[in-house]
C-alpha cells in the first residue's frame, strides 16, 4: 500500500547548526504534504505544509522542500535549538480521497548543547 | 480555545476485555481521525469520521470500531483485547473535510492503553 518513509531514524546535530530531515513518499496522487513535530508525552503538532503545486515553502526557521520528480520531501530547520529535540513525522494526504493522512515512521532529532 | 481532549489518559486492561476511548474535538471541528501509535509501527491510521459518518478506514481488524456523535465527539472501541493492542491511541480533529480546507490535524495527547 501507500507509504511515506524516512531515510534516517535518528539525527543528532549541534545547537546552532542547521538540520535536514528527509522523507520519501510513494503515492504520486498525494497533493498535500505536512510535517509534524511530536515532543515526549504529547500528540504531534503541525509545523509546516506544502501543496504539490509548490516546490518550496518557508516558515519561521523552517523550510519544506518538495521534489515531485523523485517523490522526496525534506524539512530544514535553521539554527537548531534544544527545544527542537523531538520526533518529526512527514505525512501525506491525497485530498481527493478526503483527509486520510498517512504518516511516515518518524525521525528523532537530538540537539546537542 | 480548548484543544482536543482525550479520556482516559492512561488505562490498563487484560486480554479479552474491551475498552472505549473518548475524544472531544476542538469546537467547530467536524472531522475526527483516530491513530494508533506504537514504537514499531509508528502512527497507523484507524478511521476518520465526519458528520457522524465513517469516511475512511485503515487496515485494522473488525475488533476496532468507532463512532461519532452529533456534537462531533467521537469514541473508539476495541473488543477482545490482545497484547499487541498496547499502544498510544491518538485522536485528531480538523476544521473541514471535502471543502478545500488545509487538512491540518490537531491532536490530543492520547490515551495510553496497556494490555496485560
Interface residues (C-beta under 8 A of the other chain):
Chain A: X1 X32 X34 X36 X41 X42 X43 X44 X45 X46 X49 X89 X93 X95 X97 X98 X99 X100 X101 X102 X103 X104 X105 X106
Chain B: X4 X31 X33 X35 X42 X43 X45 X48 X50 X55 X56 X59 X90 X92 X94 X97 X98 X101 X102 X103 X104 X105 X106 X107 X108 X109 X110
